[in-house]
Amino acid sequence: MSCVTREIVLPVPRERAWELVTEEDELREWLADEVEFEPEEGAPLRIDDREGVVEEVEPGERIVFTWEGSRVWWQLEDHVEGTRFVV
């Protein structure tokens, strides 16, 4: 199985970064127009016409979900300039 990793440093504290990757209104700003998402294990996930399921949640640190046959990790890490967001 292939793996793709991308990362960006967000110039915000980790608490704010967590909001950016877990709140539906925030996700609509940067990810997709239609988002249904709850950061809870077992919760359904819908981004536009793609569906998935949230598998793991470590509040403030990590979310893992399945999405269209892929397993996706969103990881937050402290960084001197804010918060590193690794996908």
The first five atom37 places (N, CA, C, CB, O) and aatype in JSON, in Angstrom:
{
  "aatype": [12, 15, 4, 19, 16, 1, 6, 9, 19, 10, 14, 19, 14, 1, 6, 1, 0, 17, 6, 10, 19, 16, 6, 6, 3, 6, 10, 1, 6, 17, 10, 0, 3, 6, 19, 6, 13, 6, 14, 6, 6, 7, 0, 14, 10, 1, 9, 3, 3, 1, 6, 7, 19, 19, 6, 6, 19, 6, 14, 7, 6, 1, 9, 19, 13, 16, 17, 6, 7, 15, 1, 19, 17, 17, 5, 10, 6, 3, 8, 19, 6, 7, 16, 1, 13, 19, 19],
  "atom_mask": [
    [1, 1, 1, 1, 1],
    [1, 1, 1, 1, 1],
    [1, 1, 1, 1, 1],
    [1, 1, 1, 1, 1],
    [1, 1, 1, 1, 1],
    [1, 1, 1, 1, 1],
    [1, 1, 1, 1, 1],
    [1, 1, 1, 1, 1],
    [1, 1, 1, 1, 1],
    [1, 1, 1, 1, 1],
    [1, 1, 1, 1, 1],
    [1, 1, 1, 1, 1],
    [1, 1, 1, 1, 1],
    [1, 1, 1, 1, 1],
    [1, 1, 1, 1, 1],
    [1, 1, 1, 1, 1],
    [1, 1, 1, 1, 1],
    [1, 1, 1, 1, 1],
    [1, 1, 1, 1, 1],
    [1, 1, 1, 1, 1],
    [1, 1, 1, 1, 1],
    [1, 1, 1, 1, 1],
    [1, 1, 1, 1, 1],
    [1, 1, 1, 1, 1],
    [1, 1, 1, 1, 1],
    [1, 1, 1, 1, 1],
    [1, 1, 1, 1, 1],
    [1, 1, 1, 1, 1],
    [1, 1, 1, 1, 1],
    [1, 1, 1, 1, 1],
    [1, 1, 1, 1, 1],
    [1, 1, 1, 1, 1],
    [1, 1, 1, 1, 1],
    [1, 1, 1, 1, 1],
    [1, 1, 1, 1, 1],
    [1, 1, 1, 1, 1],
    [1, 1, 1, 1, 1],
    [1, 1, 1, 1, 1],
    [1, 1, 1, 1, 1],
    [1, 1, 1, 1, 1],
    [1, 1, 1, 1, 1],
    [1, 1, 1, 0, 1],
    [1, 1, 1, 1, 1],
    [1, 1, 1, 1, 1],
    [1, 1, 1, 1, 1],
    [1, 1, 1, 1, 1],
    [1, 1, 1, 1, 1],
    [1, 1, 1, 1, 1],
    [1, 1, 1, 1, 1],
    [1, 1, 1, 1, 1],
    [1, 1, 1, 1, 1],
    [1, 1, 1, 0, 1],
    [1, 1, 1, 1, 1],
    [1, 1, 1, 1, 1],
    [1, 1, 1, 1, 1],
    [1, 1, 1, 1, 1],
    [1, 1, 1, 1, 1],
    [1, 1, 1, 1, 1],
    [1, 1, 1, 1, 1],
    [1, 1, 1, 0, 1],
    [1, 1, 1, 1, 1],
    [1, 1, 1, 1, 1],
    [1, 1, 1, 1, 1],
    [1, 1, 1, 1, 1],
    [1, 1, 1, 1, 1],
    [1, 1, 1, 1, 1],
    [1, 1, 1, 1, 1],
    [1, 1, 1, 1, 1],
    [1, 1, 1, 0, 1],
    [1, 1, 1, 1, 1],
    [1, 1, 1, 1, 1],
    [1, 1, 1, 1, 1],
    [1, 1, 1, 1, 1],
    [1, 1, 1, 1, 1],
    [1, 1, 1, 1, 1],
    [1, 1, 1, 1, 1],
    [1, 1, 1, 1, 1],
    [1, 1, 1, 1, 1],
    [1, 1, 1, 1, 1],
    [1, 1, 1, 1, 1],
    [1, 1, 1, 1, 1],
    [1, 1, 1, 0, 1],
    [1, 1, 1, 1, 1],
    [1, 1, 1, 1, 1],
    [1, 1, 1, 1, 1],
    [1, 1, 1, 1, 1],
    [1, 1, 1, 1, 1]
  ],
  "atom_positions": [
    [[0.84, -1.17, 0.0], [0.0, 0.0, 0.0], [0.9, 1.24, 0.0], [-0.96, -0.01, 1.22], [1.88, 1.3, 0.73]],
    [[0.55, 2.22, -0.81], [1.34, 3.45, -0.87], [0.91, 4.41, 0.23], [1.21, 4.12, -2.25], [-0.2, 4.32, 0.76]],
    [[1.81, 5.32, 0.56], [1.55, 6.29, 1.62], [2.02, 7.66, 1.14], [2.27, 5.88, 2.94], [3.11, 7.79, 0.59]],
    [[1.2, 8.65, 1.35], [1.53, 10.03, 1.01], [1.48, 10.83, 2.3], [0.55, 10.61, -0.08], [0.52, 10.72, 3.07]],
    [[2.49, 11.64, 2.54], [2.53, 12.47, 3.73], [2.71, 13.92, 3.32], [3.66, 12.03, 4.7], [3.55, 14.24, 2.47]],
    [[1.93, 14.78, 3.91], [2.04, 16.22, 3.69], [1.99, 16.9, 5.05], [0.9, 16.76, 2.75], [1.35, 16.4, 5.98]],
    [[2.66, 18.03, 5.16], [2.59, 18.77, 6.41], [2.68, 20.27, 6.15], [3.7, 18.33, 7.37], [3.23, 20.72, 5.14]],
    [[2.11, 21.01, 7.08], [2.13, 22.46, 7.03], [2.21, 22.96, 8.47], [0.88, 23.05, 6.27], [1.66, 22.34, 9.38]],
    [[2.88, 24.08, 8.67], [2.9, 24.68, 9.99], [1.84, 25.78, 10.01], [4.32, 25.25, 10.35], [1.9, 26.74, 9.24]],
    [[0.88, 25.61, 10.91], [-0.17, 26.61, 11.09], [0.31, 27.6, 12.15], [-1.53, 25.93, 11.51], [0.74, 27.18, 13.22]],
    [[0.24, 28.89, 11.88], [0.75, 29.88, 12.83], [-0.25, 30.17, 13.96], [1.08, 31.17, 12.11], [-0.56, 31.32, 14.25]],
    [[-0.73, 29.1, 14.59], [-1.71, 29.21, 15.67], [-1.36, 28.19, 16.76], [-3.17, 29.0, 15.14], [-0.69, 27.19, 16.47]],
    [[-1.82, 28.42, 18.0], [-1.61, 27.42, 19.05], [-2.38, 26.13, 18.72], [-2.07, 27.98, 20.43], [-3.3, 26.13, 17.92]],
    [[-1.96, 25.06, 19.37], [-2.57, 23.75, 19.1], [-4.08, 23.74, 19.35], [-1.9, 22.69, 19.97], [-4.82, 23.1, 18.6]],
    [[-4.55, 24.44, 20.38], [-5.99, 24.48, 20.66], [-6.76, 25.04, 19.47], [-6.27, 25.32, 21.93], [-7.82, 24.52, 19.11]],
    [[-6.23, 26.1, 18.86], [-6.88, 26.69, 17.68], [-6.77, 25.76, 16.49], [-6.26, 28.06, 17.34], [-7.72, 25.62, 15.72]],
    [[-5.63, 25.12, 16.32], [-5.45, 24.18, 15.22], [-6.46, 23.03, 15.34], [-4.0, 23.62, 15.2], [-7.01, 22.58, 14.33]],
    [[-6.71, 22.57, 16.56], [-7.69, 21.5, 16.77], [-9.08, 21.95, 16.31], [-7.74, 21.08, 18.27], [-9.8, 21.17, 15.68]],
    [[-9.45, 23.19, 16.61], [-10.72, 23.72, 16.13], [-10.76, 23.73, 14.6], [-10.94, 25.14, 16.67], [-11.79, 23.39, 14.01]],
    [[-9.67, 24.11, 13.97], [-9.63, 24.19, 12.5], [-9.84, 22.83, 11.84], [-8.31, 24.76, 12.06], [-10.35, 22.77, 10.72]],
    [[-9.44, 21.75, 12.52], [-9.56, 20.42, 11.9], [-10.72, 19.6, 12.45], [-8.28, 19.65, 12.1], [-10.91, 18.45, 12.04]],
    [[-11.5, 20.17, 13.39], [-12.61, 19.38, 13.94], [-13.97, 20.07, 13.87], [-12.32, 19.06, 15.36], [-15.0, 19.39, 13.98]],
    [[-14.02, 21.37, 13.69], [-15.3, 22.06, 13.66], [-15.8, 22.19, 12.22], [-15.18, 23.45, 14.32], [-15.08, 22.64, 11.33]],
    [[-17.05, 21.78, 12.01], [-17.62, 21.76, 10.66], [-17.51, 23.1, 9.95], [-19.07, 21.34, 10.71], [-17.14, 23.14, 8.77]],
    [[-17.81, 24.2, 10.63], [-17.73, 25.52, 9.99], [-16.31, 25.82, 9.53], [-18.21, 26.61, 10.95], [-16.11, 26.38, 8.45]],
    [[-15.33, 25.47, 10.35], [-13.93, 25.69, 9.98], [-13.53, 24.8, 8.8], [-13.0, 25.42, 11.18], [-12.85, 25.26, 7.88]],
    [[-13.96, 23.54, 8.82], [-13.65, 22.61, 7.72], [-14.25, 23.1, 6.4], [-14.16, 21.2, 8.05], [-13.65, 22.9, 5.34]],
    [[-15.41, 23.72, 6.46], [-16.04, 24.26, 5.25], [-15.22, 25.4, 4.66], [-17.46, 24.74, 5.55], [-15.3, 25.67, 3.46]],
    [[-14.44, 26.06, 5.47], [-13.61, 27.17, 5.0], [-12.41, 26.69, 4.18], [-13.13, 28.0, 6.17], [-12.0, 27.35, 3.23]],
    [[-11.83, 25.52, 4.55], [-10.59, 25.11, 3.88], [-10.64, 23.74, 3.22], [-9.48, 25.13, 4.86], [-9.77, 23.42, 2.4]],
    [[-11.63, 22.92, 3.55], [-11.62, 21.55, 3.03], [-12.66, 21.3, 1.95], [-11.85, 20.59, 4.16], [-12.32, 20.79, 0.88]],
    [[-13.9, 21.65, 2.2], [-14.98, 21.35, 1.24], [-16.21, 22.18, 1.59], [-15.32, 19.83, 1.25], [-16.35, 22.67, 2.71]],
    [[-17.09, 22.32, 0.62], [-18.32, 23.08, 0.83], [-19.3, 22.37, 1.76], [-18.99, 23.36, -0.49], [-19.97, 23.0, 2.58]],
    [[-19.38, 21.05, 1.63], [-20.3, 20.27, 2.45], [-19.51, 19.33, 3.35], [-21.29, 19.47, 1.56], [-18.78, 18.47, 2.88]],
    [[-19.67, 19.51, 4.65], [-18.94, 18.7, 5.62], [-19.89, 18.27, 6.74], [-17.73, 19.47, 6.2], [-20.58, 19.1, 7.32]],
    [[-19.91, 16.98, 7.02], [-20.59, 16.44, 8.19], [-19.54, 15.65, 8.94], [-21.84, 15.54, 7.81], [-19.05, 14.63, 8.46]],
    [[-19.19, 16.13, 10.13], [-18.08, 15.54, 10.86], [-18.24, 15.77, 12.34], [-16.74, 16.12, 10.37], [-18.55, 16.89, 12.77]],
    [[-18.03, 14.74, 13.13], [-18.0, 14.81, 14.58], [-16.73, 14.1, 15.01], [-19.3, 14.16, 15.24], [-16.51, 12.96, 14.61]],
    [[-15.88, 14.74, 15.79], [-14.63, 14.09, 16.21], [-14.88, 13.07, 17.32], [-13.63, 15.15, 16.69], [-14.41, 13.22, 18.45]],
    [[-15.62, 12.01, 16.97], [-15.94, 10.94, 17.91], [-15.74, 9.6, 17.21], [-17.39, 11.07, 18.44], [-16.15, 9.43, 16.07]],
    [[-15.11, 8.66, 17.9], [-14.87, 7.34, 17.33], [-16.18, 6.69, 16.91], [-14.12, 6.44, 18.32], [-17.14, 6.68, 17.68]],
    [[-16.21, 6.17, 15.7], [-17.4, 5.51, 15.17], [-18.35, 6.43, 14.46], [0.0, 0.0, 0.0], [-19.32, 5.97, 13.85]],
    [[-18.11, 7.73, 14.51], [-19.02, 8.7, 13.88], [-18.86, 8.67, 12.35], [-18.75, 10.12, 14.41], [-17.76, 8.5, 11.84]],
    [[-19.97, 8.83, 11.63], [-19.87, 8.91, 10.18], [-19.22, 10.24, 9.78], [-21.27, 8.78, 9.52], [-19.26, 11.22, 10.51]],
    [[-18.62, 10.23, 8.6], [-17.94, 11.39, 8.06], [-18.39, 11.56, 6.62], [-16.39, 11.24, 8.17], [-18.39, 10.6, 5.85]],
    [[-18.76, 12.78, 6.25], [-19.09, 13.04, 4.84], [-18.46, 14.36, 4.45], [-20.65, 13.07, 4.62], [-18.65, 15.39, 5.1]],
    [[-17.72, 14.32, 3.37], [-17.09, 15.5, 2.8], [-17.51, 15.54, 1.34], [-15.5, 15.47, 2.96], [-17.09, 14.71, 0.53]],
    [[-18.35, 16.52, 1.02], [-19.01, 16.59, -0.28], [-19.71, 15.26, -0.53], [-18.0, 16.92, -1.43], [-20.59, 14.9, 0.25]],
    [[-19.36, 14.52, -1.56], [-20.05, 13.26, -1.85], [-19.26, 12.03, -1.39], [-20.32, 13.15, -3.33], [-19.61, 10.9, -1.74]],
    [[-18.2, 12.24, -0.61], [-17.37, 11.13, -0.12], [-17.72, 10.83, 1.33], [-15.86, 11.47, -0.25], [-17.91, 11.73, 2.14]],
    [[-17.81, 9.54, 1.64], [-18.19, 9.13, 2.98], [-17.11, 8.31, 3.64], [-19.49, 8.34, 2.95], [-16.31, 7.65, 2.98]],
    [[-17.1, 8.35, 4.97], [-16.13, 7.59, 5.73], [-16.6, 7.43, 7.16], [0.0, 0.0, 0.0], [-17.75, 7.71, 7.49]],
    [[-15.69, 6.95, 8.01], [-15.99, 6.72, 9.42], [-14.76, 7.14, 10.24], [-16.36, 5.22, 9.68], [-13.63, 6.83, 9.89]],
    [[-15.01, 7.84, 11.34], [-13.94, 8.22, 12.26], [-13.55, 6.98, 13.06], [-14.38, 9.39, 13.2], [-14.41, 6.35, 13.69]],
    [[-12.27, 6.63, 13.03], [-11.8, 5.43, 13.73], [-11.17, 5.73, 15.08], [-10.81, 4.7, 12.87], [-11.42, 5.01, 16.06]],
    [[-10.35, 6.78, 15.15], [-9.64, 7.1, 16.39], [-9.64, 8.61, 16.6], [-8.2, 6.55, 16.36], [-9.55, 9.38, 15.65]],
    [[-9.73, 9.01, 17.86], [-9.63, 10.42, 18.2], [-8.8, 10.54, 19.48], [-11.05, 11.07, 18.39], [-9.12, 9.94, 20.5]],
    [[-7.73, 11.31, 19.41], [-6.96, 11.7, 20.58], [-7.07, 13.21, 20.62], [-5.44, 11.2, 20.51], [-6.32, 13.9, 19.93]],
    [[-7.99, 13.76, 21.44], [-8.26, 15.19, 21.42], [-7.0, 16.05, 21.51], [-9.18, 15.54, 22.57], [-6.12, 15.84, 22.35]],
    [[-6.94, 17.01, 20.61], [-5.81, 17.92, 20.55], [-4.6, 17.37, 19.85], [0.0, 0.0, 0.0], [-3.61, 18.09, 19.65]],
    [[-4.65, 16.08, 19.46], [-3.47, 15.45, 18.87], [-3.71, 14.77, 17.53], [-2.92, 14.47, 19.82], [-2.97, 15.01, 16.57]],
    [[-4.73, 13.91, 17.45], [-4.82, 13.07, 16.26], [-6.25, 12.62, 16.0], [-3.92, 11.86, 16.4], [-7.03, 12.38, 16.91]],
    [[-6.55, 12.52, 14.7], [-7.8, 11.94, 14.22], [-7.43, 10.97, 13.11], [-8.83, 13.04, 13.72], [-6.63, 11.3, 12.24]],
    [[-8.02, 9.79, 13.15], [-7.82, 8.79, 12.09], [-9.19, 8.43, 11.56], [-7.04, 7.52, 12.62], [-10.12, 8.16, 12.33]],
    [[-9.33, 8.42, 10.23], [-10.6, 8.04, 9.65], [-10.39, 7.3, 8.34], [-11.48, 9.27, 9.43], [-9.37, 7.46, 7.67]],
    [[-11.39, 6.48, 7.99], [-11.39, 5.84, 6.68], [-12.18, 6.75, 5.76], [-12.0, 4.39, 6.72], [-13.12, 7.43, 6.16]],
    [[-11.76, 6.74, 4.49], [-12.38, 7.63, 3.53], [-12.17, 7.04, 2.15], [-11.81, 9.07, 3.62], [-11.05, 7.03, 1.63]],
    [[-13.25, 6.55, 1.55], [-13.2, 6.02, 0.19], [-12.08, 4.99, 0.0], [-13.0, 7.15, -0.79], [-11.34, 5.05, -0.98]],
    [[-11.97, 4.05, 0.94], [-10.99, 2.98, 0.81], [-9.6, 3.33, 1.3], [0.0, 0.0, 0.0], [-8.69, 2.5, 1.22]],
    [[-9.4, 4.53, 1.8], [-8.1, 4.94, 2.34], [-8.23, 5.15, 3.84], [-7.59, 6.23, 1.65], [-9.31, 5.4, 4.37]],
    [[-7.11, 5.05, 4.52], [-7.04, 5.38, 5.95], [-6.24, 6.66, 6.06], [-6.4, 4.21, 6.81], [-5.11, 6.73, 5.58]],
    [[-6.82, 7.68, 6.69], [-6.22, 9.01, 6.74], [-5.93, 9.39, 8.19], [-7.16, 10.06, 6.08], [-6.77, 9.19, 9.07]],
    [[-4.74, 9.93, 8.45], [-4.34, 10.43, 9.76], [-4.2, 11.94, 9.67], [-3.01, 9.78, 10.23], [-3.59, 12.46, 8.74]],
    [[-4.75, 12.64, 10.64], [-4.5, 14.07, 10.83], [-3.82, 14.18, 12.19], [-5.84, 14.95, 10.76], [-4.42, 13.85, 13.21]],
    [[-2.59, 14.63, 12.19], [-1.79, 14.71, 13.41], [-1.39, 16.15, 13.67], [-0.54, 13.8, 13.31], [-0.96, 16.85, 12.76]],
    [[-1.53, 16.6, 14.91], [-1.07, 17.93, 15.32], [0.14, 17.76, 16.23], [-2.21, 18.72, 16.04], [0.15, 16.93, 17.13]],
    [[1.17, 18.58, 15.98], [2.39, 18.53, 16.78], [2.84, 19.95, 17.08], [3.52, 17.74, 16.04], [2.67, 20.85, 16.26]],
    [[3.4, 20.16, 18.27], [3.92, 21.48, 18.62], [5.07, 21.84, 17.69], [4.38, 21.52, 20.1], [5.85, 20.98, 17.28]],
    [[5.15, 23.11, 17.37], [6.21, 23.64, 16.51], [6.55, 25.03, 17.02], [5.78, 23.68, 14.99], [5.68, 25.73, 17.53]],
    [[7.78, 25.43, 16.89], [8.23, 26.73, 17.39], [7.42, 27.88, 16.78], [9.71, 26.92, 17.09], [7.27, 28.93, 17.4]],
    [[6.89, 27.69, 15.58], [6.12, 28.75, 14.89], [4.61, 28.55, 14.98], [6.52, 28.81, 13.42], [3.86, 29.27, 14.33]],
    [[4.16, 27.58, 15.77], [2.73, 27.33, 15.91], [2.45, 25.85, 16.1], [0.0, 0.0, 0.0], [2.89, 25.24, 17.08]],
    [[1.71, 25.28, 15.15], [1.34, 23.86, 15.22], [1.58, 23.21, 13.86], [-0.14, 23.7, 15.65], [1.11, 23.7, 12.84]],
    [[2.31, 22.11, 13.86], [2.52, 21.35, 12.63], [1.31, 20.45, 12.43], [3.86, 20.5, 12.69], [0.91, 19.71, 13.33]],
    [[0.72, 20.51, 11.23], [-0.42, 19.68, 10.84], [0.1, 18.69, 9.81], [-1.62, 20.55, 10.26], [0.47, 19.06, 8.7]],
    [[0.12, 17.41, 10.2], [0.63, 16.35, 9.33], [-0.55, 15.5, 8.86], [1.69, 15.48, 10.06], [-1.36, 15.06, 9.67]],
    [[-0.63, 15.28, 7.56], [-1.68, 14.46, 6.96], [-1.01, 13.26, 6.31], [-2.52, 15.27, 5.92], [-1.7, 12.41, 5.73]]
  ]
}
